């Protein structure tokens, strides 16, 4: 068998040898210049599908090059490698090794182009720059104030949840966070994200939840509304000590309308219903709980140094008590004095 083009004998692709077939039929092409538009704020890349998070400039350049390759008929791209070198701050020279498969045979071709990097602003960043929002989440404390440690906890939770949502949807972002009298206001880019975070706060803190809407304008002939969600936190939080029915409980957690308490005297766990919670009174808030040095420990009691009087104090250990260091948390209320287990 010989090539009908050059007469060489050997393996043929159709009626041609590999070299002749490659010269006539395996000629991928690319334009002299490939334009790459990058968002100046978030580094996303503009594609035919819109703005997409690609990664680095190199990854974006490779994606733009791949989209710009024109392959021969019936050829499949098996791989390609790009070597980039900077000509100046806006232009990158790209040397491309293209690997194609045609009729079961693999061919390699070398191409050259210039990647022109342009700066723009993606749709979502334009919204952020313009402080765009569709919903406000208002978080308020129980008595027209939100303690500093709770303010920090709430803001951390909200930002963490928004960051997690943004990984799957670029439409989700906080346009601003405002500290106002009584709490915090979070401005959300989408209604669904604001509602989702509001519901989570309601569950985590057993909080009151309300929603309302107001007419914002019209879009495509339809009324557009902005939502406001109010989450009012209760006067009791995780880590506090509460009194109920003559006993005192350490609030280990809060969820789904329940306080999960531990009896400070016995160490037994108890679920306090949301409706029953109104009968609770705050004995000691988390920031008020003391730290005491342990002087000695017996099977059922501890001797600690009272940090207020600097005198030895004997305190009964609750069931399951454990400690990790030479200090323990100490609770002093009108009903009694207790130590808290490090496992709580």
C-alpha positions in Angstrom: 0.0 0.0 0.0 1.4 3.4 -1.0 0.3 7.0 -0.6 -1.5 8.3 -3.7 0.0 11.8 -3.0 3.7 11.1 -2.5 4.1 7.4 -3.3 5.5 6.5 0.1 4.7 3.0 1.3 3.5 2.2 4.8 0.5 2.9 7.1 -2.2 5.0 5.4 -5.0 7.2 6.6 -7.5 6.7 3.8 -5.4 6.8 0.7 -2.7 9.1 2.1 0.3 8.6 4.4 0.2 10.3 7.8 2.3 13.3 6.7 0.2 14.0 3.5 -3.1 13.5 5.3 -1.9 15.8 8.1 -0.9 18.5 5.7 -4.2 18.4 3.7 -6.8 17.6 6.4 -5.4 18.3 9.9 -5.1 22.0 10.1 -6.7 23.6 13.2 -6.7 27.4 13.2 -7.1 30.2 15.7 -7.5 33.9 15.2 -4.4 36.2 15.4 -5.9 37.8 18.5 -8.2 36.3 21.2 -10.0 38.8 23.4 -10.3 38.0 27.1 -12.6 40.2 29.3 -11.9 39.9 33.0 -14.0 41.5 35.8 -11.7 44.0 37.5 -13.4 43.3 40.9 -13.8 39.5 41.1 -11.6 38.1 38.3 -14.6 36.3 36.6 -14.5 35.9 32.9 -17.0 36.9 30.3 -18.1 34.0 28.1 -20.9 33.3 25.6 -22.9 31.9 28.6 -22.3 35.1 30.7 -19.8 35.8 33.5 -18.2 32.7 35.0 -15.7 32.1 37.8 -12.7 30.6 36.1 -9.9 31.0 38.5 -6.5 32.6 37.6 -5.7 34.7 34.5 -3.9 31.7 33.1 -6.9 29.5 33.4 -9.1 32.1 31.9 -6.7 32.6 29.0 -6.7 28.8 28.4 -10.5 28.7 28.4 -10.7 31.6 25.9 -8.1 29.9 23.6 -10.0 26.6 23.7 -13.3 28.4 22.8 -11.5 30.1 19.9 -9.9 27.0 18.3 -11.4 26.0 15.0 -10.9 22.2 14.4 -10.9 20.3 11.1 -14.0 18.3 10.1 -14.3 15.0 12.1 -11.4 16.0 14.3 -11.7 15.7 18.1 -9.5 17.7 20.6 -7.8 15.2 22.9 -5.6 17.7 24.7 -3.9 21.1 24.3 -1.1 22.8 26.1 -0.5 26.6 26.3 2.7 28.4 27.1 2.0 32.1 28.0 4.5 34.9 28.0 3.8 38.5 28.8 4.3 41.0 26.0 3.0 43.9 28.1 0.4 44.3 30.9 -2.5 43.9 28.4 -1.2 41.3 25.9 0.0 37.7 26.4 1.7 35.7 23.7 0.3 32.1 23.6 2.2 29.2 22.0 -0.3 26.3 21.7 0.3 22.6 21.2 -2.9 21.1 19.9 -3.5 17.3 20.0 -6.2 16.0 17.7 -7.7 12.6 17.0 -8.9 12.0 13.4 -10.0 8.5 12.2 -8.3 6.9 15.2 -5.0 8.6 14.5 -3.4 11.3 16.8 -1.9 14.4 15.4 -0.1 17.4 17.0 -0.1 20.9 15.7 1.6 24.1 16.8 -0.4 27.4 16.8 0.4 31.0 17.9 -1.9 33.8 19.0 -2.1 36.9 21.2 -4.4 37.0 24.1 -5.7 40.6 24.6 -6.7 41.1 28.3 -9.5 43.6 28.8 -10.9 44.8 32.1 -14.7 45.1 32.7 -17.2 44.8 35.4 -19.5 41.7 35.7 -23.2 42.0 36.2 -23.0 41.0 39.9 -20.1 43.3 40.7 -21.9 46.2 39.0 -24.8 45.5 41.3 -22.5 45.3 44.3 -20.8 48.6 43.4 -24.3 50.1 43.1 -25.4 48.7 46.5 -28.1 46.7 44.8 -30.4 44.7 47.1 -33.7 42.9 47.0 -34.2 42.2 50.7 -33.1 43.5 54.1 -32.6 41.2 57.1 -33.0 43.1 60.4 -31.6 41.4 63.5 -32.6 42.9 66.8 -31.9 42.1 70.4 -34.6 41.5 73.1 -34.5 44.9 74.8 -33.7 47.3 72.0 -30.1 46.3 72.1 -27.9 43.5 70.8 -24.9 42.6 73.1 -21.5 42.9 71.4 -20.6 39.2 71.6 -23.9 38.3 70.0 -23.5 41.0 67.4 -20.2 39.4 66.4 -21.7 35.9 66.4 -24.6 36.9 64.3 -22.5 38.7 61.7 -20.1 35.8 61.5 -23.0 33.4 60.9 -24.6 35.5 58.2 -21.3 36.2 56.4 -20.4 32.5 56.5 -23.8 31.4 55.1 -23.6 34.0 52.3 -20.1 32.9 51.4 -21.3 29.3 51.2 -24.3 30.3 49.0 -22.0 32.3 46.7 -20.0 29.3 45.8 -23.0 27.9 44.0 -24.6 31.2 42.8 -22.7 34.4 41.9 -26.0 36.2 42.3 -25.8 36.0 46.1 -23.9 38.7 48.0 -24.2 41.2 50.8 -24.3 44.8 49.4 -23.8 46.3 52.9 -24.1 45.7 56.6 -25.2 48.5 58.9 -25.0 48.7 62.7 -28.2 50.4 63.8 -29.9 51.1 67.1 -30.9 47.8 68.5 -29.0 45.5 66.2 -27.8 44.9 62.6 -29.2 45.4 59.1 -28.0 43.1 56.3 -28.8 44.0 52.7 -29.1 40.9 50.5 -28.9 40.7 46.7 -31.7 38.1 46.5 -34.9 37.5 48.4 -34.3 33.7 48.7 -30.9 34.0 50.3 -32.2 36.6 52.9 -35.2 34.3 53.8 -32.9 31.3 54.1 -30.5 33.0 56.5 -33.4 34.6 58.5 -34.9 31.1 59.0 -31.6 29.7 60.1 -31.2 32.5 62.7 -34.8 31.8 63.9 -33.9 28.2 64.5 -30.4 28.7 66.0 -31.6 31.3 68.5 -35.3 30.3 68.9 -36.0 33.8 67.6 -39.1 35.6 66.5 -39.5 35.9 62.8 -41.6 38.3 60.7 -41.6 39.2 57.0 -43.1 42.1 55.1 -42.9 43.6 51.5 -42.9 47.0 50.0 -43.3 48.1 46.4 -40.0 49.0 44.9 -40.8 49.6 41.2 -41.7 47.9 38.0 -39.8 45.6 35.7 -41.0 44.2 32.4 -44.4 45.5 33.2 -44.7 43.8 36.6 -44.5 45.2 40.1 -41.3 44.5 41.9 -41.2 44.2 45.7 -38.4 44.4 48.2 -38.7 42.1 51.3 -37.8 43.0 54.9 -37.3 40.1 57.3 -37.2 40.8 61.1 -35.4 38.4 63.4 -35.8 39.4 67.0 -33.5 37.4 69.3 -34.8 36.3 72.7 -33.3 37.4 76.0 -31.7 33.9 76.5 -28.8 32.5 74.5 -26.5 29.6 74.3 -24.1 29.6 77.2 -26.4 31.4 79.5 -27.8 30.1 82.8 -31.6 30.3 83.3 -33.9 29.6 86.2 -37.1 27.5 85.8 -39.3 26.0 88.5 -36.8 26.6 91.3 -33.9 24.9 89.3 -31.2 26.4 87.2 -30.1 25.2 83.8 -27.0 25.8 81.6 -28.3 26.5 78.0 -26.2 24.1 76.0 -28.0 24.7 72.7 -31.1 26.2 71.0 -33.0 24.8 68.0 -36.4 24.3 66.5 -38.2 26.2 69.3 -36.4 24.3 72.1 -33.8 25.2 74.7 -31.5 22.3 75.4 -30.6 22.8 79.1 -28.5 20.9 81.6 -29.5 20.9 85.3 -26.6 22.5 87.2 -27.3 20.5 90.3 -27.7 17.0 88.8 -26.1 17.3 85.3 -29.3 15.9 83.7 -30.3 17.2 80.3 -33.8 18.7 79.7 -35.5 20.1 76.7 -37.4 23.3 77.5 -40.2 24.0 75.0 -40.4 27.4 73.3 -43.8 28.1 75.0 -42.3 27.2 78.4 -39.3 29.4 77.7 -41.3 32.5 78.6 -41.4 31.2 82.2 -37.6 31.1 82.3 -35.6 33.9 83.9 -32.0 34.8 83.1 -29.8 34.0 86.1 -26.5 34.7 84.5 -25.4 35.6 81.0 -22.5 33.9 79.3 -20.1 36.8 79.7 -20.8 37.0 83.5 -19.7 33.4 84.1 -16.5 33.3 86.2 -13.3 31.3 85.9 -12.0 29.8 89.1 -8.7 28.0 89.9 -9.2 24.5 91.2 -7.4 23.9 94.5 -8.4 20.2 95.0 -10.8 17.6 93.6 -12.7 14.8 95.3 -15.1 12.3 93.9 -18.2 14.5 94.4 -16.9 18.0 94.9 -14.3 20.5 94.0 -12.5 23.1 96.1 -11.9 26.2 94.1 -10.6 29.7 94.7 -13.5 32.1 94.6 -12.3 34.9 92.2 -14.5 37.5 93.9 -13.6 36.8 97.5 -10.2 35.1 96.9 -11.3 32.5 99.5 -11.5 28.7 99.2 -15.0 27.5 98.1 -16.4 23.9 98.0 -18.8 23.2 95.2 -20.6 19.9 94.4 -19.8 18.3 91.0 -22.7 17.6 88.7 -23.0 14.2 87.0 -20.6 13.7 84.1 -18.4 16.6 85.2 -15.0 16.9 83.5 -12.3 19.5 83.2 -9.2 19.9 81.0 -7.1 22.4 82.9 -6.4 23.8 86.3 -9.4 26.2 86.0 -13.2 25.6 85.8 -16.2 27.8 85.0 -18.0 29.0 88.1 -21.6 30.1 88.3 -22.8 32.1 91.4 -26.6 33.0 91.6 -29.2 33.6 94.2 -30.2 30.0 94.1 -26.7 28.5 94.4 -23.1 28.1 93.3 -22.2 25.6 90.6 -19.3 24.4 88.4 -19.7 23.8 84.7 -18.3 20.8 83.0 -15.8 21.5 80.1 -17.8 18.9 78.1 -20.9 21.2 78.0 
